[in-house]
Amino acid sequence: MQFLALRVRNALLMHGYDEQQCEITEAIEGEHFVEKLIAVARIQSVSEQYILVSSSHGRMLYWEYEGGFSALRTRLAAAGLLID
């Protein structure tokens, strides 16, 4: 199993979808950035602001991350985890 070390903090917890297929989210505020080792298999997507990871009970978490999109993209490419 491969892991990615990253400083993240919780931003949004996605509980699922409503009847109109809109995300049901819970904003999480006031948390500090912490260092985590994230299993690469949990990563669903990465944007300029968030990394979306799978969680328990079918939930998804949007984490804010430090370092910026370009730096993260470079790290993933260097590890052979990015297909251009």
C-alpha positions in Angstrom: 0.0 0.0 0.0 1.3 3.4 -0.9 1.0 6.5 1.3 1.3 10.2 0.7 2.6 12.5 3.6 0.6 15.7 3.5 -0.5 18.5 5.9 -4.3 18.7 5.8 -7.3 19.9 7.8 -10.9 19.0 7.6 -13.1 21.3 5.5 -16.2 19.5 4.5 -17.8 16.1 5.4 -20.0 14.7 2.7 -22.8 12.5 4.1 -24.4 11.6 0.8 -27.0 13.0 -1.6 -30.5 14.4 -1.2 -33.5 13.6 -3.4 -32.3 16.2 -6.0 -28.9 14.5 -6.1 -27.3 17.5 -4.3 -24.4 16.8 -1.9 -25.3 16.8 1.8 -22.3 18.4 3.4 -21.3 19.5 6.8 -18.7 22.4 7.0 -15.9 21.9 9.6 -14.3 25.0 10.8 -11.5 26.0 13.1 -9.3 23.0 12.8 -5.5 23.3 12.5 -3.4 21.6 9.8 -2.0 18.3 10.8 0.5 15.9 9.2 -1.1 12.8 7.9 0.0 9.7 5.9 -2.9 9.2 3.5 -3.4 5.9 1.7 -3.2 6.8 -2.0 -6.1 4.4 -2.7 -8.4 6.7 -0.6 -7.7 9.7 -2.8 -10.6 10.4 -5.2 -9.6 13.8 -6.6 -7.4 16.8 -6.0 -8.2 20.4 -6.8 -6.5 23.8 -6.2 -8.2 23.9 -2.7 -9.2 20.4 -1.7 -8.2 16.8 -1.7 -11.2 14.5 -1.7 -10.7 11.2 0.2 -13.0 8.3 1.0 -13.8 7.7 4.6 -15.8 5.2 6.7 -19.5 4.5 6.3 -19.5 5.6 2.6 -18.6 9.2 3.5 -16.3 11.4 1.7 -14.0 14.1 3.2 -12.8 17.3 1.6 -9.5 18.3 3.2 -7.7 21.5 2.6 -4.0 20.9 2.1 -0.8 22.9 2.4 1.8 23.3 -0.4 -0.3 24.1 -3.4 -1.6 22.1 -6.4 1.5 22.4 -8.5 3.8 21.1 -5.7 1.4 18.2 -5.0 1.1 17.3 -8.7 5.0 17.3 -8.9 5.2 15.0 -5.9 2.7 12.6 -7.4 4.4 12.6 -10.8 7.8 11.9 -9.2 6.3 8.9 -7.3 4.9 7.5 -10.6 1.3 8.2 -9.4 0.3 10.6 -12.2 -0.6 9.9 -15.8 -0.3 12.9 -18.1 
